[in-house]
């Protein structure tokens, strides 16, 4: 599993590390729609990772929520949840 590390430190708080799964082809994901989840796999990446193809649908990175939502849907529509399982 690929992850990115971001430092979340401020002057008054201790340093903390946060991780976020970096999407890549072959990564297991879940399609989330109204609380129901369907397993899928990332088949293709476009636009430098801003658009993902999974289960035959395109999902774009929402600048508002930083979630991948189905292309053409509102920010609260069908989205992808990146799994934390290991696939290499």
VENGIDA-V806227 format. One record per backbone hydrogen bond with DSSP energy under -1.0 kcal/mol. NH is the residue of the N-H (numbers start at 1). CO is the residue of the C=O. Records with the same first field share a line. If there is no record, write none. Layout:
BEGIN
NH = CO, CO
END
This chain:
BEGIN
4 = 20
6 = 18
8 = 16
18 = 6
20 = 4
22 = 2
26 = 42
27 = 24
29 = 40
30 = 81
31 = 38
32 = 79
33 = 36
36 = 33
38 = 31
40 = 29
42 = 27
43 = 53
44 = 53
46 = 51
49 = 46
50 = 47
51 = 46
52 = 59
53 = 44
54 = 57
57 = 54
59 = 52
60 = 69
61 = 50
62 = 67
66 = 62
69 = 60
70 = 78
71 = 58
73 = 70
77 = 74
79 = 32
80 = 68
81 = 30
83 = 28
END
